[in-house]
Amino acid sequence: MTKTAVAAPERANTIGLVLAGGRATRMGGVNKGLVLFNGEPMAGRVIRTLAGQVSHVWVSANRDADAFVKLGAQKVFADVLEGFPGPLAALDSLNERLRTEGTEGVEWILTVPCDVPLVPETLLEVFVGAFDGSPAYTIETGGYDQNTISLVHVSVLPTVRPFLEGGDRKLGLWFERQGRGHVHWDGPKSDFYNVNAPQDLRQLESEAKTGALRR
């Protein structure tokens, strides 16, 4: 994809998007964002951490909207598309909101799943440091791309719907088609540890309490 001129990311032109629209089948179908990590809802920790880095924090969720508002989200919206198409559905729905509401000054979207309770307070700063004009970036740790930890320019959001309608749901493939930048993370891998199942939660809480994690 040919690069076009886009504004550099900064706090004032970036909103945080917490991804909380999944079914959480491996967590027994509960709303994973509301599951407690060390006594605080995981989504609450993510919202609080992002709030110090971006202009606003929005949440993509298909249930319990009021609960996310109480946790600090400025806006909560559900998928426009049916069938739980995954994280791309959140970007598609966000594009609809931005198109209809015309939110002034929004250039970039910083995405983080609701089940990454240790997301770092310097995340946007790391993306800003890697900015080279590309319209999309993902974090890379240990040789793997964390596709849901991303910085996306609003100019590529309209490509999501045609991509999904073409039968694809792979987030990584969509990012590759945008000519994404791979941003290496030198900090602890635990900063982006996903809590997908109860045993993941117990392990992460245990490591945090014993000091095995950085924080």
PyMOL commands that set and color helices and strands:
alter all, ss='L'
color gray80, all
select helices_A, chain A and resi 11-13+25-27+32-34+42-51+65-70+87-101+123-130+154-165+171-177+189-192+198-209
alter helices_A, ss='H'
color red, helices_A
select strands_A, chain A and resi 14-20+36-37+40-41+56-61+75-77+108-113+136-141+144-153+181-184
alter strands_A, ss='S'
color yellow, strands_A
deselect
rebuild
show_as cartoon
